[in-house]
Amino acid sequence: EVQLVESGGGLVQLGGSLRLSCAASGFIFSSMYMSWVRQAPGKGLECAANIDSGGSITSCAESVRGRFTIARVNALNRLYLQMSSLIHEDAAVYYCQGPEGRGQGTQVTVST
């Protein structure tokens, strides 16, 4: 069974940082292209960043470029998203996305 379990979300102050984690299981994580996507209230899904099996990164949201970094540790079946300089527009549910869908998400809230 494919499982993606996100963690690390929470309440952070404007300008602060968070690191999200995703624990993957049930598939060959090291071979898969992975993404972090997010959904803000009342909005559709937005891709934040992608990473291929070898660690090459593709940013897919101009708004997060230079502030968010996606990374993976294949030996641990883990995907990460380091977020810094958070702004109100970053508040959303963040999902780890793999070849067969997304996890349950982790909420990020940005306070003033």
N, C-alpha and C positions, 0 to 999 in steps of 0.2 A: 504494500500500500504506500502510495506516494504521500509524504507528509512534509509540509513546510510550516515551521513554527517561528513566528516573529516575536521578538522581545526588545526591550530597551526604550520603548516610548514613554512618554510622561509629560509633565508640565515643566516648561523651561522658560526662562526669562528672555525677553527680546535681546537678541545679540548673543545668546548663549549657544551651547553645543550639546549634542546628543550623539550617541552611537547606537545604532540599531543592529540587531543580530538576527540571523535566520538560520535555524537548524534544519537541515534537509535530510530526508531519509527515503528509502523505497525506490531509489533510482540511482543511476551512476552519475552522481553529482559532478565529478571531475570532468565529465565529457560534455556537460550541458552549458548552454548559453543561459545566463540568469539576469534578472532585472529587479530593480526596485521601482514600484509604481505607487502612486498615491491618489487619494480621492478626498478632496476637500468637501465640506458640506454643500450640498446643492450643485455639485459639479461632477463632471465625468472623470474617468480614470486618466491620469497623466503619468507618462513615463518619466522617471527621475534620472535613472542611469542604467546602463547595460554593461555586462562584462562577459567576455567569452571564456571558453574553458582554459585558455592559456593566460588569462589575466588582462587581456587587452580591453580597454575601456572605451565606451562610446557614451558621451553625454547625449541625452535626448530632451533636455529641457534647458533652454537658455537661462532661465531664471535661477537655476541652481549651480550653474557653471562657476567654478572657482570657490564654491562654498561646500559642496557635497562631494564626497569621495567614496566610490564603491570599491570593495575589495573582497577577495575570497581566499579561504584556506581550504584547499581541496582535501588535504589530509584529515581535516576535521569535519568535512561536509558543512562548512559554514560560509555564509554570505554576510557581509557587513555593509553598513552605510554610515559613514562618519559625516555628520552635519554640523556646520558651524555658521556663525553669523546669522542665526535664525531670525526670520522676520514673520510677521503675522500671516503672510500669504503661504507660509510653509506648514501651517496648521492643517492637519489632514490625518486620515488613516493611511498608514504606510504598509504596503504589501510586498512580500517577497514573491516573485513570479518565476516559475520554472516552466518546463516543457508541457506540463499537464495542468497548469492553473496556478492559483495563488493560495497563500495561507490565509489565516483568519484576520491578520492585520494587527498592527499596534498603533495606538492613538498618540499623536504628537500635538500638544497644545502649547501655544506661544503666548505668554502673558506680557503685559506692559511693565 
